[in-house]
Amino acid sequence: MPEILTQHGLLSLFLLSFCASTLLPLGSEWLLVALLLEGHFPLTTVLVASLGNSLGAITSYLIGRGGSRWLIEKLLRIDNRAQQKAERWFKTYGHWALLFSWLPLVGDPLCLVAGSLKHRFDSFILLVSLGKTARYSLVAFLTLTGRQLL
């Protein structure tokens, strides 16, 4: 399976990053690392992963804004407990919590809660995209630095 994904390069990275931020409980960082080690241009690779992951977060936001319980619980697999935890984060840290939408377990529910609380869409996109791009940039930096040390 990994070979299939690396053969399709940036398209696979975009799709995996999108799905990892919405539907599937998996990570996309491993494919980013694999593509960088194969020689893909770092800036393009980071931007593709960030765009896919951010669009996935926007999907969660939109589902939170107008989605049904079925979409939230069955499609996104975000239970009531996770939603309540994300809502506490959001109320405690305000919209700045969206910078951490890349975190496992709390990230997807944060995006969903932002939508259900009708948080401003422009602020949502800015903060989520910044957080996700910073995460992928750090992974790329560590990968390329580590490769140079070998």
N, C-alpha and C positions, 0 to 999 in steps of 0.2 A: 504493500500500500504506500509506504513512504516514497518509493521510486516513482510511482504514478504521479504523486503530488509534485515532486521535484522536477519531473519531466515537463510539467506545464507551468513551472516557475511562478511568475508574478500573478497569473490568473488564479492558480491554486492558492497562493498566499492571500489574495483578496477574498476569495470565497471562504477559506478556512477562518480568516480573521473575522469576517462577517458572522459566520455561523457560531464561532466561539463566543461572540458577544451577544448572541440571542438564543439560539436553539439548542446547541450542543454543549455539554459540559466537558470541554476540552480546551487545550491551549494551542496557540498559533506561533508561539515564540520559537519552538523547535524548527519550524519550517523557515522562519526568518533566518535563524542561525545557519541552517543547511544551505540556503540560497546565498548567503553572504560568503560562506566557505567555498561555494562553487564559483565565486567571482562576480556575482551580481553587484551592480552599482549601489552602494550603501544608501544614498539619499533617496533614490527611487524605491528601493526595497522598503525602507522605513515609511515612506509616504503611502505606498500601496497598502501596507499592513495597517497603518493608522486610519486610512480612509475606510477600509473594509470594516475595521473594528468600530469606528465612529458611526458608520451607517447602521451597523447592528444595534448600537446603543440608541440611535434615533428610532429604530423600529420598536425597541422596548419602551421608549418614551411615548411614542404614538399609541402603543397598545395600552399603556397606563392612562393615557389621556382619554381614550374612548373605548377601550377594549372591555370585553366581558370577562367574568370570572373564569370561564372555560379557557379563553385564550391565555390568561395569566397563569392559571394553575396547570393546565394540560400542555399547552404549546411551549410556554416559557419555563414551565416547571418551577415556578416561584410560589412557595406556599405562604400562608398567612403570617407565619412566624418570621420568615425572611423579610416580608414586606414591612412588618412592624419594626424590626431591627433597622432596616434601611430608613424608615421614617424617623426613628429616633436620631440616627446619624444626621439626617437632613435637617431636623429641627435643632439639633445641638450645634452643628457646624455651619448651618446655612448652606447657601448655594456652593460654597467652597468645597463641600463634601464631594461634589461632582468631579473634582480633580482626581479623586480616588476611585472613579468608576471602573478602573482596570483591575481592582482587587478581586480576588476570588471570593465567592460566597456573598459579598455585599454589593459588588459593582452592578450587576444586572438589576437587582432589586432597587438600587439607588436611582437608576435611570427610569425604571417603572414608576417609582414614587414621585420623581420629579414631574413626570407626565400627569399622574393622578392629582398632584397638588397644583397643576396648571402653572408650573414654573415657566418663566419667559423662555421661549424657544431659542432666541439668539444667544442668551447667556448660557443656556444648556449646551448648545453646540460648541461654543467657545471653550468652556471649561472642560467638557468631556474630551474634545479633540486635543486640547493642550495636555491633559493627563495621559491620554493614550499615546500621543506622539512622544512625550517624554519617556514613557516606559519602553517603547520600541527603540527609541534613540539610545537609551542606556543599554539595552540588550545588544544592539549593534556595536556600540562602543566597546563593551566588554568582550564581545566576540572578536572584533578586529584587533583589539589590544592583546587578547590572549593568543591569537594566531601569530602575532608578531613575536611573542615571547618564545614560541616553540621553535 
